């Protein structure tokens, strides 16, 4: 099996790529989707495990599952969810009972006049020293606090938003891992194709030497063949270097132990293309896209925060109580209790409420604007994905035919050169055409895969579809 045939995968996992940069300068269609910046947490991972002396075999399924455990971006998203849940407990505490206990024993000497007991000259003004023992439980329960209630609702919406964001992060990690895995396979395909082209150039160079010794061709043909060998050798070195860099990027994303050697397996599961109309894809996107759902929850949280700020001027009702025993000592203590109902009425807070409302209004407008922008982004993502899918499908068909034609051209030009009816200029040009056609075929397959990936990503079905595809493939 040739390098290009091994790379032209059965149109499967590519439907779940997240991003890709241009695979070739010869590609006539710019591949959609940005590369992950090197500083992005999703481009990093937490190395884990022990380096083995022998290279390990890494399938795409193993790479994805490992990235879900060790990718830095996903771990940070998980912590964001934990922070949101902690904030929810803080907000809820304003609505839940508060219970505390205290145990004290003191020795006192008290001025009675200072506490409003002027008993006259016949009575002492200072009493004591004496002991006071007090063991008591205190409880407080809010009855009505609209400010706290709305803050609690806002915290609940923030948890929902963070959970949607976490699932979106999972999708990004899975797609990014699959993307880099396929990039590495593409890099290996290019490297192997370049090695094959170098071997072909060396054979043609040897053929030119033999013909020159027989006096059938001029020396310039030999020099021309030597130059082509040098060019193909440099290309083989460069493509092999690029393939290794792609593997390094994959190792970093999935958190392999530093320095662990590994090999890739092109056992990509196959899956048919989805028959999906533009309208159906848009409906699905607004229901399933986790980033859009997270933005909706952020708007709801902002609305609750605005309601909480507006309700800060309303009275709040609470009940406090304590029960315990007090006396000169623990043995002589007597039970006592106190129950208090209170209504707190804000009168003037120095403009604090006005500032809270203004800040909440600004945040709500910001969240709504972001949501509407994302709504438009979803629409344009889906439309662009459909356009890219059609264009890259046609590009792949043309590139496949062009590769076959270039191979045929090279074979015919070598036959004419061997027969002495043409110079090796034609052979060199045919070699260059094969190299270009091979690169375009690899890029076209990769571009088609990316287009299918972005369609799955844009309508929010990427993780669901990928997990269905990989079901039963876990190691």
VENJO-V67402 format. One line per field, one symbol per residue. ss: DSSP state (@ for helix, = for strand, . for the rest). psi: psi as a letter, one per 20 degrees, with the letter a starting at -180 (. if undefined). burial: I if it has 9 or more other ideal C-beta (glycine too) atoms within 8 Angstrom, else O. Layout:
# VENJO-V67402
ss = ???
psi = ???
burial = ???
This chain:
# VENJO-V67402
ss = ..@@@@@.....@@@@........................@@@.=..........===.@@@@@@@@@@@=@@@@@@@@@@@@@@@@@@@@@.....==============.@@@..........===================.@@@@@@@@@@@@@@@@@@@@@@@@@@@@@@@@@@@@@@@@@@@@@@@@@@@@@@@@@@@@@@@@@@@@.....@@@@@@@@@@@@@@@@@@@@@@@@@@@@@@@@@@@@.......===.............@@@@@@@@@@@.@@@@@@@@@@@@@@@@@@@@@@@@..============......===========.......@@@@@@@@@@@@@@@@@@@@@@@@@@@@@@@@@@@@@@@@@@@@@@@@@@@@@@@@@@@@@@@@@@@@....@@@@@@@@@@@@@@@@@@@@@@@@@@@@@@@@@@@...@@@@@@@@@.....
psi = prghhhhnrlleihjkqhqqrpiqhipippprpqqpqhiphiirropqrppqhqqqporhghgghhhihipghhhhhhhhhgghhghhhghhhiiqqpprqqpqprpqopohhhjkmnjrhiqqhpqaqrqppppqpqqpopgonhghghhggghghhggghgghghhhgggggghghghghgggghhggghhhhhhghghhghghghgghhhikhrrhhhggghgghggghghghgghhghghhhhggghghjkqqpjpqqqqpllpqqqqqpnprgghhgghgihhohhghghghhghghghhghghhjiiqqqpqpqqqpapqahrhhjqqpqrppppqopopgpjkjgggggggghgghgggggghghghghggghggghggghggghghgggghghhggggggggghhhghghijjqrjghgghhghhggghgghgghggghgggghghghghjjjggggghhgipijq.
burial = OOIIOIIOIOIIIIIIIIIIOOIIOOIOIOIIIOOIOOOIOIIIIIIOOOOOOOOIOIIIIIIIIIIIOIIIIIIIIIOIIOIIIOIIOOIIOIIOOOOOOIOOOOOIOIOIOOOOOOOOOOOOOOOOOIIIIIIIIIIIIIOOIIIIIIIIIIIIIIIIIIIIIIIIIIIIIIIIIIIIIIIIIIIIIIIIIIIIIIOIIIOIIOIIIOIIOOOOIOOOIIOIIIOIIOIIIOIIOIIIOIIIIIIOIIIIIIIIIOOIOIOIOOOIIOIOOOOOOOOOIIOIIIOIIIIIIIIIIIIIIIIIIIIIIIIIOOOIIIIIIIIIIIIOOIOOIOOOOOOOOOOOOIOOOOOOIOOIIOIIIOIIOIIIOIIOOIIOOIIOIIIIIIOIIOIIIOIIOIIIOIIOIIIOIIOIIIOIIOOOOIIIOIIIIIIOIIIIIIIIIIIIIIIIIIIIIIIIIIIIIIIOIIOOIIOOOOO
